[in-house]
Amino acid sequence: MKLFTEFQQTTHEEWRSLVDKELKGLSYEDTLTKKDEIEEIDFSKFADERENSSSQLTFERCSKSKNNDWFIGKIIEVKDEKIANQEALTALNQGANSLTFVLLKKNILWEALFAEIGLDFIETQFKTLDFEQSKKLKDVFGKFSKKRLILLNDSIENNQIDSAFQGVQLAVNSYGIHQAGGNATQEIAFALSAGHAALHSLLNNGSSIDDAAAMLRFEMGIGANYFIEVAKFKVFRKLWANVVDAYKPKENCSHSCFIYAKTGFVNKSLKDPYTNLLRQSTEAMSAVLGGANEIQVQAYDKYAQSADRTLSERMALNISNILKEESYFDKVIDPLGGSYNLEDLSRSLELKSWSLFQELEKMGGIEADEARIHLTEKIKKTAALRKEKIAKGENILIGVNKYPSPDEKQANWMELPYYFGLDSLILEKQ
């Protein structure tokens, strides 16, 4: 059946007339035009094909070809190898199929850590303490798995990437920009600039553009603004393809990128755990709809003092399990593809992000002091605005500045990691 010939085409003017009728006298601009001060984006809540007819772009819709499946990630902190091994095996039995080992000690007993874990049948990645530990892991990993070693940390500076790391996959981490309170534009621009710097380093050390692109992965945060986050992953994927395309790769797949999406703590409340679960669910949904390749839902109380994390750790995995096994989010590739409103939003975010990326590149890229200071100041202003809007009640955060739970015991946050020279932002501390 030729679906589009079965129905009469509706013009933009006819749609606008219906919208005005439904508004019942309310202002179109005030009601349907979104001015987001934190994201620094203006976009219309009403869009149609006429406005978006040329916005369907290569690689925006994701690189998946069979389904919308994603890896369910679990972070394992390694202080004691046997304990970490048991945590890893438990996570795998509970639905995880990707493990991130965060190495918190110098000398690791690899046999004890990897015992009974089929590394060839799951995804594994590592965050090491330093460059030397990364080199040691690179030498030993092949004894336990035939897969590529994946390093998700900043322990390897771009000037340390040499032929010894050929074949190792390296991660560009923009999660810290999100956790410091930055907006989607700032996170995308940072990831593009940091990725470009890593790409340059690999090329300078003899890699081809196809090999260099295949070695890079991206670790990104997931914010609370649902459609902004969906658009963020789509826009980043498209803009990264533009960066790679400038180097004329031979393989079309080199334009694609692998994205780890990770929930953070900016909007979490230790006094309202059940609302946190709802927040994490919608955050995971936005990452899935944006086409993320792996999703790591972290326990919302990971950085709480004296917390029993049995429930929160289990529910963190269950969120992805439910989205797959009960909601079938893994079945349809890019289910929001073709949404005129989302494409309108994506176009606005794309223009802002590319403009900021170009600013950073003109300053010498994110490794240059001028560019780092420039972006840092922007992130500080965005974080301050987030705090101000919560303090004034202009933005509502359940459990923080609205409807605090009287039944929950007082809980306090521990010190959180430091990112990009900035403190982590936790709005509950305001």
TORSETOR-536471 format. One record per residue (C-alpha): residue in three letters; y, x negated, z. Coordinates in Angstrom, 1 decimal, decimal comma. Each point is the difference from the previous one (the first is absolute). Example, Ala and Ser with C-alpha at 12.3 -4.5 7.8 and 13.67 -1.06 7.14 Angstrom:
BEGIN
r->ALA | c2->-4,5 | c1->-12,3 | c3->7,8
r->SER | c2->3,4 | c1->-1,4 | c3->-0,7
! end
This chain:
BEGIN
r->MET | c2->0,0 | c1->0,0 | c3->0,0
r->LYS | c2->3,5 | c1->-1,3 | c3->-0,9
r->LEU | c2->1,5 | c1->0,7 | c3->3,4
r->PHE | c2->3,6 | c1->-0,8 | c3->-0,9
r->THR | c2->0,0 | c1->2,5 | c3->-2,9
r->GLU | c2->-1,3 | c1->2,8 | c3->2,1
r->PHE | c2->3,2 | c1->0,3 | c3->2,0
r->GLN | c2->3,6 | c1->0,5 | c3->-1,0
r->GLN | c2->2,1 | c1->-3,2 | c3->0,6
r->THR | c2->2,7 | c1->0,4 | c3->2,7
r->THR | c2->3,3 | c1->-1,7 | c3->-0,5
r->HIS | c2->1,9 | c1->-2,0 | c3->2,6
r->GLU | c2->2,7 | c1->2,6 | c3->0,1
r->GLU | c2->-2,6 | c1->2,7 | c3->0,8
r->TRP | c2->-1,5 | c1->-2,0 | c3->2,8
r->ARG | c2->3,5 | c1->-0,7 | c3->1,4
r->SER | c2->0,8 | c1->3,7 | c3->-0,1
r->LEU | c2->-3,2 | c1->0,8 | c3->2,0
r->VAL | c2->0,9 | c1->-2,7 | c3->2,5
r->ASP | c2->3,5 | c1->1,4 | c3->0,5
r->LYS | c2->-1,5 | c1->3,5 | c3->0,5
r->GLU | c2->-2,4 | c1->-1,3 | c3->2,7
r->LEU | c2->2,8 | c1->-1,9 | c3->1,8
r->LYS | c2->1,8 | c1->3,4 | c3->0,6
r->GLY | c2->3,5 | c1->-1,5 | c3->0,0
r->LEU | c2->-0,8 | c1->-3,3 | c3->1,6
r->SER | c2->1,5 | c1->-3,1 | c3->-1,6
r->TYR | c2->-2,4 | c1->-1,7 | c3->-2,5
r->GLU | c2->1,5 | c1->-3,4 | c3->0,7
r->ASP | c2->-0,2 | c1->0,4 | c3->3,8
r->THR | c2->-3,5 | c1->1,6 | c3->0,0
r->LEU | c2->-1,9 | c1->-1,8 | c3->-2,8
r->THR | c2->1,7 | c1->-3,4 | c3->-0,1
r->LYS | c2->-1,4 | c1->-2,4 | c3->2,5
r->LYS | c2->2,2 | c1->-2,8 | c3->1,2
r->ASP | c2->-2,1 | c1->-2,4 | c3->2,0
r->GLU | c2->2,3 | c1->-2,4 | c3->1,9
r->ILE | c2->-2,9 | c1->-2,1 | c3->1,3
r->GLU | c2->-1,7 | c1->-0,4 | c3->-3,3
r->GLU | c2->3,4 | c1->-0,1 | c3->-1,8
r->ILE | c2->-1,2 | c1->2,3 | c3->-2,7
r->ASP | c2->1,4 | c1->3,2 | c3->-1,4
r->PHE | c2->-2,5 | c1->2,2 | c3->-1,9
r->SER | c2->-0,4 | c1->3,7 | c3->-0,9
r->LYS | c2->-2,7 | c1->2,2 | c3->1,4
r->PHE | c2->0,0 | c1->1,9 | c3->-3,3
r->ALA | c2->-1,0 | c1->-1,9 | c3->-3,1
r->ASP | c2->-1,5 | c1->1,0 | c3->-3,3
r->GLU | c2->-1,5 | c1->-1,6 | c3->-3,1
r->ARG | c2->3,3 | c1->-0,3 | c3->-1,9
r->GLU | c2->1,3 | c1->-2,3 | c3->2,7
r->ASN | c2->-3,2 | c1->-2,1 | c3->0,2
r->SER | c2->-1,3 | c1->0,0 | c3->-3,5
r->SER | c2->0,1 | c1->-3,8 | c3->-0,4
r->SER | c2->-1,0 | c1->-0,9 | c3->3,6
r->GLN | c2->-3,8 | c1->-0,3 | c3->-0,5
r->LEU | c2->-0,5 | c1->-3,8 | c3->0,1
r->THR | c2->-2,9 | c1->-2,4 | c3->-0,3
r->PHE | c2->-1,7 | c1->-0,9 | c3->3,3
r->GLU | c2->2,0 | c1->2,4 | c3->2,1
r->ARG | c2->-3,0 | c1->2,3 | c3->0,3
r->CYS | c2->-2,3 | c1->-2,7 | c3->1,5
r->SER | c2->-2,7 | c1->-2,2 | c3->-1,5
r->LYS | c2->-3,0 | c1->2,2 | c3->1,1
r->SER | c2->-2,1 | c1->1,3 | c3->-2,8
r->LYS | c2->-3,0 | c1->1,8 | c3->1,5
r->ASN | c2->1,3 | c1->1,6 | c3->3,2
r->ASN | c2->2,6 | c1->-0,3 | c3->2,7
r->ASP | c2->-2,2 | c1->-1,8 | c3->2,5
r->TRP | c2->1,4 | c1->-2,5 | c3->2,5
r->PHE | c2->-1,3 | c1->-2,5 | c3->2,5
r->ILE | c2->0,1 | c1->1,1 | c3->3,6
r->GLY | c2->1,3 | c1->-3,0 | c3->1,9
r->LYS | c2->-0,6 | c1->-1,1 | c3->3,6
r->ILE | c2->1,8 | c1->-2,9 | c3->1,7
r->ILE | c2->-2,2 | c1->-2,2 | c3->2,2
r->GLU | c2->1,7 | c1->-2,5 | c3->2,3
r->VAL | c2->-2,1 | c1->-3,0 | c3->0,6
r->LYS | c2->0,4 | c1->-1,5 | c3->3,5
r->ASP | c2->-3,8 | c1->0,0 | c3->0,8
r->GLU | c2->-2,3 | c1->-0,1 | c3->-3,0
r->LYS | c2->-2,8 | c1->2,1 | c3->1,5
r->ILE | c2->2,4 | c1->2,7 | c3->1,1
r->ALA | c2->1,7 | c1->0,0 | c3->-3,3
r->ASN | c2->-3,3 | c1->0,2 | c3->-1,8
r->GLN | c2->-1,0 | c1->3,1 | c3->2,0
r->GLU | c2->3,3 | c1->1,6 | c3->-0,7
r->ALA | c2->-0,4 | c1->-0,7 | c3->-3,7
r->LEU | c2->-3,5 | c1->1,5 | c3->-0,1
r->THR | c2->1,1 | c1->3,1 | c3->1,9
r->ALA | c2->2,9 | c1->0,5 | c3->-2,5
r->LEU | c2->-2,3 | c1->-0,3 | c3->-2,9
r->ASN | c2->-2,4 | c1->2,6 | c3->1,5
r->GLN | c2->3,1 | c1->2,3 | c3->0,5
r->GLY | c2->1,0 | c1->0,0 | c3->-3,6
r->ALA | c2->2,0 | c1->-3,2 | c3->-0,6
r->ASN | c2->-0,9 | c1->-2,0 | c3->-3,1
r->SER | c2->2,7 | c1->-2,7 | c3->0,2
r->LEU | c2->0,6 | c1->-2,3 | c3->2,9
r->THR | c2->3,1 | c1->-2,1 | c3->0,8
r->PHE | c2->-0,8 | c1->-2,8 | c3->2,4
r->VAL | c2->3,0 | c1->-1,3 | c3->1,9
r->LEU | c2->-0,9 | c1->-3,4 | c3->1,3
r->LEU | c2->1,6 | c1->-0,6 | c3->3,4
r->LYS | c2->-1,8 | c1->-3,2 | c3->0,9
r->LYS | c2->-0,2 | c1->-3,4 | c3->-1,6
r->ASN | c2->-3,7 | c1->-0,8 | c3->-0,3
r->ILE | c2->-2,1 | c1->3,0 | c3->-1,2
r->LEU | c2->-3,8 | c1->0,2 | c3->0,3
r->TRP | c2->-0,4 | c1->1,6 | c3->-3,5
r->GLU | c2->-3,7 | c1->0,7 | c3->0,4
r->ALA | c2->0,6 | c1->2,1 | c3->3,1
r->LEU | c2->2,9 | c1->1,8 | c3->-1,5
r->PHE | c2->-1,8 | c1->1,0 | c3->-3,2
r->ALA | c2->-3,4 | c1->0,7 | c3->1,5
r->GLU | c2->-1,6 | c1->3,1 | c3->-1,7
r->ILE | c2->3,1 | c1->0,8 | c3->-2,0
r->GLY | c2->-0,7 | c1->0,3 | c3->-3,7
r->LEU | c2->3,1 | c1->-1,7 | c3->-1,3
r->ASP | c2->-1,1 | c1->0,4 | c3->-3,6
r->PHE | c2->0,0 | c1->3,8 | c3->0,3
r->ILE | c2->3,4 | c1->0,5 | c3->1,6
r->GLU | c2->3,6 | c1->-1,2 | c3->-0,3
r->THR | c2->1,0 | c1->-2,7 | c3->2,4
r->GLN | c2->3,3 | c1->-1,8 | c3->0,5
r->PHE | c2->1,4 | c1->-2,4 | c3->2,5
r->LYS | c2->3,2 | c1->-0,8 | c3->1,9
r->THR | c2->-0,2 | c1->-3,6 | c3->1,2
r->LEU | c2->2,1 | c1->-1,8 | c3->2,6
r->ASP | c2->1,2 | c1->-2,7 | c3->-2,3
r->PHE | c2->-0,4 | c1->-1,9 | c3->-3,3
r->GLU | c2->-2,7 | c1->-2,3 | c3->1,3
r->GLN | c2->-2,1 | c1->2,9 | c3->1,2
r->SER | c2->0,4 | c1->1,6 | c3->-3,4
r->LYS | c2->-1,3 | c1->-3,1 | c3->-1,7
r->LYS | c2->-3,0 | c1->-0,1 | c3->2,4
r->LEU | c2->-0,8 | c1->3,6 | c3->-0,7
r->LYS | c2->0,2 | c1->-0,6 | c3->-3,7
r->ASP | c2->-2,6 | c1->-2,7 | c3->0,3
r->VAL | c2->-2,4 | c1->2,0 | c3->2,1
r->PHE | c2->0,3 | c1->3,5 | c3->-1,4
r->GLY | c2->-2,3 | c1->-0,6 | c3->-3,0
r->LYS | c2->-2,9 | c1->-0,5 | c3->2,4
r->PHE | c2->0,2 | c1->3,6 | c3->1,1
r->SER | c2->1,2 | c1->1,9 | c3->-3,1
r->LYS | c2->0,1 | c1->-0,2 | c3->-3,8
r->LYS | c2->3,2 | c1->1,9 | c3->-0,1
r->ARG | c2->3,5 | c1->-1,4 | c3->-0,2
r->LEU | c2->1,7 | c1->-1,1 | c3->3,2
r->ILE | c2->3,1 | c1->2,2 | c3->0,7
r->LEU | c2->2,7 | c1->-1,3 | c3->2,3
r->LEU | c2->2,5 | c1->2,5 | c3->1,3
r->ASN | c2->2,5 | c1->-2,2 | c3->1,8
r->ASP | c2->3,0 | c1->-2,1 | c3->-0,2
r->SER | c2->-1,7 | c1->-3,2 | c3->1,2
r->ILE | c2->0,0 | c1->-1,3 | c3->-3,6
r->GLU | c2->3,5 | c1->-0,7 | c3->-1,2
r->ASN | c2->0,6 | c1->0,1 | c3->-3,8
r->ASN | c2->0,5 | c1->-3,8 | c3->0,0
r->GLN | c2->-3,4 | c1->-0,4 | c3->1,5
r->ILE | c2->-1,9 | c1->1,9 | c3->-2,7
r->ASP | c2->-1,9 | c1->-2,5 | c3->-2,1
r->SER | c2->-3,2 | c1->-0,4 | c3->-1,9
r->ALA | c2->-2,0 | c1->0,2 | c3->3,3
r->PHE | c2->0,8 | c1->3,7 | c3->0,2
r->GLN | c2->-0,9 | c1->0,9 | c3->-3,6
r->GLY | c2->-2,2 | c1->3,1 | c3->0,1
r->VAL | c2->1,3 | c1->1,1 | c3->3,4
r->GLN | c2->1,9 | c1->3,2 | c3->0,1
r->LEU | c2->3,3 | c1->-0,2 | c3->1,9
r->ALA | c2->2,0 | c1->2,9 | c3->1,4
r->VAL | c2->3,7 | c1->0,7 | c3->-0,1
r->ASN | c2->1,0 | c1->1,7 | c3->3,2
r->SER | c2->2,8 | c1->2,5 | c3->-0,1
r->TYR | c2->-1,4 | c1->2,1 | c3->2,9
r->GLY | c2->2,4 | c1->-1,9 | c3->2,3
r->ILE | c2->3,0 | c1->1,4 | c3->-1,8
r->HIS | c2->-1,2 | c1->3,5 | c3->0,7
r->GLN | c2->-0,8 | c1->-0,8 | c3->3,6
r->ALA | c2->3,4 | c1->-1,6 | c3->0,6
r->GLY | c2->1,6 | c1->3,3 | c3->-1,0
r->GLY | c2->0,8 | c1->-0,7 | c3->-3,7
r->ASN | c2->-0,1 | c1->2,8 | c3->-2,6
r->ALA | c2->-2,2 | c1->0,4 | c3->-3,1
r->THR | c2->2,5 | c1->-1,7 | c3->-2,3
r->GLN | c2->0,2 | c1->-3,1 | c3->2,2
r->GLU | c2->-3,8 | c1->-0,2 | c3->0,3
r->ILE | c2->-0,5 | c1->0,3 | c3->-3,7
r->ALA | c2->2,7 | c1->-2,6 | c3->-0,8
r->PHE | c2->-1,5 | c1->-2,4 | c3->2,6
r->ALA | c2->-3,5 | c1->0,4 | c3->-1,4
r->LEU | c2->1,2 | c1->-0,6 | c3->-3,5
r->SER | c2->2,0 | c1->-3,1 | c3->0,8
r->ALA | c2->-2,7 | c1->-1,5 | c3->2,3
r->GLY | c2->-2,7 | c1->0,9 | c3->-2,6
r->HIS | c2->2,1 | c1->-1,7 | c3->-2,7
r->ALA | c2->0,4 | c1->-3,1 | c3->2,1
r->ALA | c2->-3,8 | c1->-0,2 | c3->0,6
r->LEU | c2->-0,6 | c1->0,6 | c3->-3,7
r->HIS | c2->2,4 | c1->-2,9 | c3->-0,9
r->SER | c2->-1,8 | c1->-2,3 | c3->2,4
r->LEU | c2->-3,4 | c1->0,8 | c3->-1,4
r->LEU | c2->1,2 | c1->-0,5 | c3->-3,6
r->ASN | c2->1,6 | c1->-3,4 | c3->1,0
r->ASN | c2->-3,4 | c1->-1,1 | c3->1,4
r->GLY | c2->-1,7 | c1->0,6 | c3->-3,3
r->SER | c2->-1,2 | c1->3,7 | c3->0,1
r->SER | c2->0,4 | c1->2,2 | c3->-3,0
r->ILE | c2->2,0 | c1->3,2 | c3->0,5
r->ASP | c2->-3,2 | c1->2,0 | c3->-0,1
r->ASP | c2->-1,7 | c1->-2,1 | c3->2,6
r->ALA | c2->3,2 | c1->-0,1 | c3->2,2
r->ALA | c2->0,4 | c1->3,8 | c3->-0,2
r->ALA | c2->-3,6 | c1->0,5 | c3->1,0
r->MET | c2->0,4 | c1->-2,2 | c3->3,1
r->LEU | c2->2,8 | c1->2,1 | c3->1,5
r->ARG | c2->-0,3 | c1->3,1 | c3->2,2
r->PHE | c2->2,6 | c1->2,0 | c3->1,9
r->GLU | c2->0,0 | c1->1,2 | c3->3,6
r->MET | c2->2,5 | c1->2,8 | c3->0,4
r->GLY | c2->1,0 | c1->2,4 | c3->2,8
r->ILE | c2->-0,2 | c1->3,8 | c3->0,0
r->GLY | c2->3,1 | c1->1,8 | c3->1,2
r->ALA | c2->0,5 | c1->3,5 | c3->1,2
r->ASN | c2->2,0 | c1->1,4 | c3->-3,0
r->TYR | c2->-2,9 | c1->1,6 | c3->-1,9
r->PHE | c2->1,2 | c1->0,2 | c3->-3,5
r->ILE | c2->2,1 | c1->-3,2 | c3->0,2
r->GLU | c2->-3,2 | c1->-1,8 | c3->1,0
r->VAL | c2->-2,0 | c1->1,5 | c3->-2,9
r->ALA | c2->2,7 | c1->-1,1 | c3->-2,4
r->LYS | c2->0,3 | c1->-3,4 | c3->1,7
r->PHE | c2->-3,6 | c1->-1,0 | c3->-1,0
r->LYS | c2->0,4 | c1->1,4 | c3->-3,5
r->VAL | c2->3,4 | c1->-1,7 | c3->-0,5
r->PHE | c2->-1,2 | c1->-3,4 | c3->1,3
r->ARG | c2->-3,1 | c1->0,1 | c3->-2,2
r->LYS | c2->2,2 | c1->0,6 | c3->-3,1
r->LEU | c2->2,6 | c1->-2,6 | c3->0,9
r->TRP | c2->-2,6 | c1->-2,6 | c3->0,7
r->ALA | c2->-1,5 | c1->0,6 | c3->-3,4
r->ASN | c2->3,4 | c1->-0,6 | c3->-1,5
r->VAL | c2->0,3 | c1->-3,4 | c3->1,9
r->VAL | c2->-3,5 | c1->-1,1 | c3->-1,3
r->ASP | c2->0,7 | c1->1,3 | c3->-3,5
r->ALA | c2->3,0 | c1->-2,4 | c3->-0,3
r->TYR | c2->-2,6 | c1->-2,9 | c3->0,0
r->LYS | c2->-2,0 | c1->1,6 | c3->-2,9
r->PRO | c2->-3,5 | c1->0,2 | c3->1,5
r->LYS | c2->-3,0 | c1->0,1 | c3->-2,3
r->GLU | c2->-1,9 | c1->2,6 | c3->2,0
r->ASN | c2->1,4 | c1->3,5 | c3->0,5
r->CYS | c2->-1,6 | c1->0,2 | c3->3,5
r->SER | c2->2,3 | c1->-2,8 | c3->1,1
r->HIS | c2->2,8 | c1->2,6 | c3->0,3
r->SER | c2->-1,9 | c1->1,8 | c3->2,7
r->CYS | c2->0,2 | c1->-0,9 | c3->3,7
r->PHE | c2->-2,0 | c1->0,6 | c3->3,1
r->ILE | c2->1,9 | c1->1,7 | c3->2,9
r->TYR | c2->-1,0 | c1->0,0 | c3->3,6
r->ALA | c2->1,9 | c1->2,8 | c3->1,8
r->LYS | c2->0,2 | c1->-0,2 | c3->3,7
r->THR | c2->1,4 | c1->2,4 | c3->2,6
r->GLY | c2->2,6 | c1->-1,3 | c3->2,5
r->PHE | c2->1,6 | c1->0,9 | c3->3,2
r->VAL | c2->3,7 | c1->0,7 | c3->-0,7
r->ASN | c2->-0,4 | c1->3,8 | c3->0,5
r->LYS | c2->-2,9 | c1->0,1 | c3->2,5
r->SER | c2->0,2 | c1->1,3 | c3->3,5
r->LEU | c2->-2,2 | c1->-1,1 | c3->2,9
r->LYS | c2->0,8 | c1->3,3 | c3->1,8
r->ASP | c2->-1,2 | c1->2,3 | c3->-2,8
r->PRO | c2->-3,3 | c1->-1,4 | c3->-1,4
r->TYR | c2->-1,1 | c1->3,2 | c3->-1,9
r->THR | c2->3,3 | c1->0,1 | c3->-2,0
r->ASN | c2->-0,7 | c1->-3,7 | c3->-0,8
r->LEU | c2->-3,3 | c1->1,1 | c3->-1,6
r->LEU | c2->1,9 | c1->2,5 | c3->-2,2
r->ARG | c2->2,5 | c1->-2,7 | c3->-1,0
r->GLN | c2->-2,8 | c1->-2,4 | c3->-0,9
r->SER | c2->-1,8 | c1->2,7 | c3->-2,0
r->THR | c2->3,1 | c1->0,7 | c3->-2,2
r->GLU | c2->0,7 | c1->-3,7 | c3->-0,3
r->ALA | c2->-3,5 | c1->-0,6 | c3->-1,3
r->MET | c2->0,2 | c1->2,9 | c3->-2,3
r->SER | c2->3,2 | c1->-1,4 | c3->-1,6
r->ALA | c2->-1,6 | c1->-3,4 | c3->-0,5
r->VAL | c2->-3,1 | c1->1,7 | c3->-1,6
r->LEU | c2->2,2 | c1->2,1 | c3->-2,3
r->GLY | c2->2,0 | c1->-3,1 | c3->-0,9
r->GLY | c2->-3,2 | c1->-1,7 | c3->-1,1
r->ALA | c2->-0,4 | c1->-2,7 | c3->2,7
r->ASN | c2->-3,2 | c1->-2,0 | c3->-0,3
r->GLU | c2->-0,7 | c1->-0,4 | c3->3,7
r->ILE | c2->1,4 | c1->1,9 | c3->3,0
r->GLN | c2->0,0 | c1->-1,4 | c3->3,5
r->VAL | c2->0,9 | c1->2,6 | c3->2,6
r->GLN | c2->0,7 | c1->-1,9 | c3->3,2
r->ALA | c2->-0,6 | c1->1,5 | c3->3,4
r->TYR | c2->3,4 | c1->1,4 | c3->1,0
r->ASP | c2->-0,2 | c1->-1,5 | c3->3,4
r->LYS | c2->-1,1 | c1->-3,5 | c3->-1,2
r->TYR | c2->3,0 | c1->-1,5 | c3->1,8
r->ALA | c2->0,0 | c1->2,2 | c3->3,1
r->GLN | c2->-0,4 | c1->-1,6 | c3->3,4
r->SER | c2->-3,3 | c1->0,8 | c3->1,7
r->ALA | c2->-1,2 | c1->2,5 | c3->-2,6
r->ASP | c2->-3,5 | c1->1,3 | c3->-0,5
r->ARG | c2->-0,2 | c1->-0,1 | c3->-3,7
r->THR | c2->-3,5 | c1->1,5 | c3->-0,5
r->LEU | c2->1,4 | c1->3,3 | c3->-1,3
r->SER | c2->2,9 | c1->-1,4 | c3->-2,0
r->GLU | c2->-2,2 | c1->-2,7 | c3->-1,7
r->ARG | c2->-2,6 | c1->2,6 | c3->-1,0
r->MET | c2->2,5 | c1->2,5 | c3->-1,3
r->ALA | c2->1,7 | c1->-2,7 | c3->-2,0
r->LEU | c2->-3,2 | c1->-0,3 | c3->-2,1
r->ASN | c2->-0,6 | c1->3,7 | c3->0,0
r->ILE | c2->3,2 | c1->0,7 | c3->-1,7
r->SER | c2->-1,1 | c1->-1,7 | c3->-3,2
r->ASN | c2->-3,5 | c1->1,4 | c3->0,4
r->ILE | c2->1,3 | c1->3,6 | c3->0,2
r->LEU | c2->2,3 | c1->-0,5 | c3->-3,0
r->LYS | c2->-3,0 | c1->-1,2 | c3->-2,0
r->GLU | c2->-2,9 | c1->2,1 | c3->1,3
r->GLU | c2->1,7 | c1->3,3 | c3->0,8
r->SER | c2->3,2 | c1->0,0 | c3->-2,0
r->TYR | c2->-1,3 | c1->-1,8 | c3->-3,2
r->PHE | c2->3,1 | c1->-2,1 | c3->-0,4
r->ASP | c2->-2,1 | c1->-2,6 | c3->-1,7
r->LYS | c2->-1,1 | c1->2,1 | c3->-2,9
r->VAL | c2->3,2 | c1->0,5 | c3->-2,1
r->ILE | c2->2,0 | c1->-2,9 | c3->-1,4
r->ASP | c2->3,7 | c1->0,3 | c3->0,6
r->PRO | c2->0,0 | c1->3,7 | c3->1,0
r->LEU | c2->3,8 | c1->0,1 | c3->0,2
r->GLY | c2->0,4 | c1->-1,5 | c3->-3,5
r->GLY | c2->2,3 | c1->2,1 | c3->-2,1
r->SER | c2->2,0 | c1->1,4 | c3->2,9
r->TYR | c2->3,5 | c1->0,1 | c3->-1,4
r->ASN | c2->1,5 | c1->-0,1 | c3->3,5
r->LEU | c2->-2,0 | c1->-3,1 | c3->1,0
r->GLU | c2->0,9 | c1->-1,7 | c3->-3,3
r->ASP | c2->3,6 | c1->0,7 | c3->0,6
r->LEU | c2->-0,2 | c1->-1,5 | c3->3,5
r->SER | c2->-2,0 | c1->-2,9 | c3->-1,4
r->ARG | c2->2,6 | c1->-0,8 | c3->-2,6
r->SER | c2->2,7 | c1->-0,1 | c3->2,6
r->LEU | c2->-2,1 | c1->-2,3 | c3->2,2
r->GLU | c2->-0,9 | c1->-2,2 | c3->-2,9
r->LEU | c2->3,7 | c1->-0,6 | c3->-1,0
r->LYS | c2->1,0 | c1->-0,8 | c3->3,6
r->SER | c2->-3,0 | c1->-2,3 | c3->0,5
r->TRP | c2->0,3 | c1->-1,9 | c3->-3,2
r->SER | c2->3,8 | c1->-0,5 | c3->0,5
r->LEU | c2->-0,7 | c1->-1,5 | c3->3,5
r->PHE | c2->-2,8 | c1->-2,2 | c3->-1,4
r->GLN | c2->2,4 | c1->-1,3 | c3->-2,6
r->GLU | c2->2,6 | c1->-0,8 | c3->2,6
r->LEU | c2->-2,5 | c1->-2,0 | c3->2,0
r->GLU | c2->-1,2 | c1->-1,8 | c3->-3,1
r->LYS | c2->3,6 | c1->-1,0 | c3->-1,0
r->MET | c2->0,3 | c1->-1,5 | c3->3,5
r->GLY | c2->-3,1 | c1->-2,2 | c3->-0,6
r->GLY | c2->-2,7 | c1->2,4 | c3->1,0
r->ILE | c2->-1,2 | c1->1,0 | c3->3,5
r->GLU | c2->-0,8 | c1->-3,6 | c3->0,9
r->ALA | c2->3,7 | c1->-0,9 | c3->-0,3
r->ASP | c2->2,1 | c1->0,2 | c3->3,2
r->GLU | c2->2,7 | c1->2,1 | c3->-1,7
r->ALA | c2->-2,5 | c1->2,6 | c3->-1,2
r->ARG | c2->-1,7 | c1->0,2 | c3->3,4
r->ILE | c2->3,2 | c1->0,4 | c3->1,9
r->HIS | c2->1,2 | c1->2,7 | c3->-2,5
r->LEU | c2->-3,2 | c1->2,0 | c3->0,4
r->THR | c2->-0,2 | c1->-0,5 | c3->3,8
r->GLU | c2->3,5 | c1->1,4 | c3->0,4
r->LYS | c2->-1,0 | c1->3,1 | c3->-2,1
r->ILE | c2->-3,1 | c1->0,5 | c3->2,1
r->LYS | c2->2,0 | c1->-0,3 | c3->3,3
r->LYS | c2->2,4 | c1->2,7 | c3->-1,2
r->THR | c2->-2,8 | c1->2,3 | c3->-1,0
r->ALA | c2->-1,8 | c1->-0,5 | c3->3,3
r->ALA | c2->3,3 | c1->0,6 | c3->1,9
r->LEU | c2->0,5 | c1->3,3 | c3->-1,9
r->ARG | c2->-3,5 | c1->1,1 | c3->0,8
r->LYS | c2->0,7 | c1->-0,5 | c3->3,7
r->GLU | c2->3,4 | c1->1,7 | c3->-0,2
r->LYS | c2->-1,4 | c1->3,1 | c3->-1,6
r->ILE | c2->-2,8 | c1->0,3 | c3->2,6
r->ALA | c2->2,5 | c1->-0,6 | c3->2,9
r->LYS | c2->2,3 | c1->2,8 | c3->-1,4
r->GLY | c2->-2,8 | c1->2,4 | c3->-0,7
r->GLU | c2->0,8 | c1->0,1 | c3->-3,7
r->ASN | c2->-3,6 | c1->-1,0 | c3->-0,8
r->ILE | c2->-2,7 | c1->1,6 | c3->2,1
r->LEU | c2->-2,9 | c1->-2,0 | c3->1,2
r->ILE | c2->-2,4 | c1->2,1 | c3->2,0
r->GLY | c2->-1,0 | c1->-1,6 | c3->3,3
r->VAL | c2->3,1 | c1->-2,3 | c3->-0,1
r->ASN | c2->3,2 | c1->2,0 | c3->-0,2
r->LYS | c2->-1,5 | c1->3,5 | c3->-0,3
r->TYR | c2->-2,8 | c1->1,8 | c3->2,0
r->PRO | c2->-1,3 | c1->-3,0 | c3->2,0
r->SER | c2->-3,4 | c1->0,8 | c3->1,5
r->PRO | c2->0,3 | c1->0,5 | c3->3,8
r->ASP | c2->-3,8 | c1->-0,5 | c3->0,4
r->GLU | c2->-0,3 | c1->-3,5 | c3->-1,3
r->LYS | c2->0,2 | c1->-2,9 | c3->2,4
r->GLN | c2->2,7 | c1->-2,5 | c3->-0,4
r->ALA | c2->-1,0 | c1->-2,8 | c3->-2,4
r->ASN | c2->1,9 | c1->-3,1 | c3->-1,1
r->TRP | c2->0,0 | c1->-2,1 | c3->-3,2
r->MET | c2->-1,0 | c1->-3,6 | c3->0,1
r->GLU | c2->1,9 | c1->-2,6 | c3->-2,0
r->LEU | c2->-0,6 | c1->0,6 | c3->-3,7
r->PRO | c2->-0,2 | c1->-2,6 | c3->-2,7
r->TYR | c2->3,1 | c1->-1,6 | c3->-1,5
r->TYR | c2->0,5 | c1->0,4 | c3->-3,8
r->PHE | c2->2,3 | c1->-1,7 | c3->-2,4
r->GLY | c2->2,2 | c1->-1,2 | c3->2,9
r->LEU | c2->0,4 | c1->3,5 | c3->1,3
r->ASP | c2->-1,4 | c1->1,9 | c3->3,0
r->SER | c2->-2,4 | c1->2,9 | c3->-0,7
r->LEU | c2->1,7 | c1->3,4 | c3->0,3
r->ILE | c2->-1,4 | c1->2,6 | c3->2,4
r->LEU | c2->2,1 | c1->3,1 | c3->0,1
r->GLU | c2->-1,5 | c1->1,2 | c3->3,3
r->LYS | c2->1,6 | c1->-2,9 | c3->1,7
r->GLN | c2->3,5 | c1->1,4 | c3->-0,7
! end
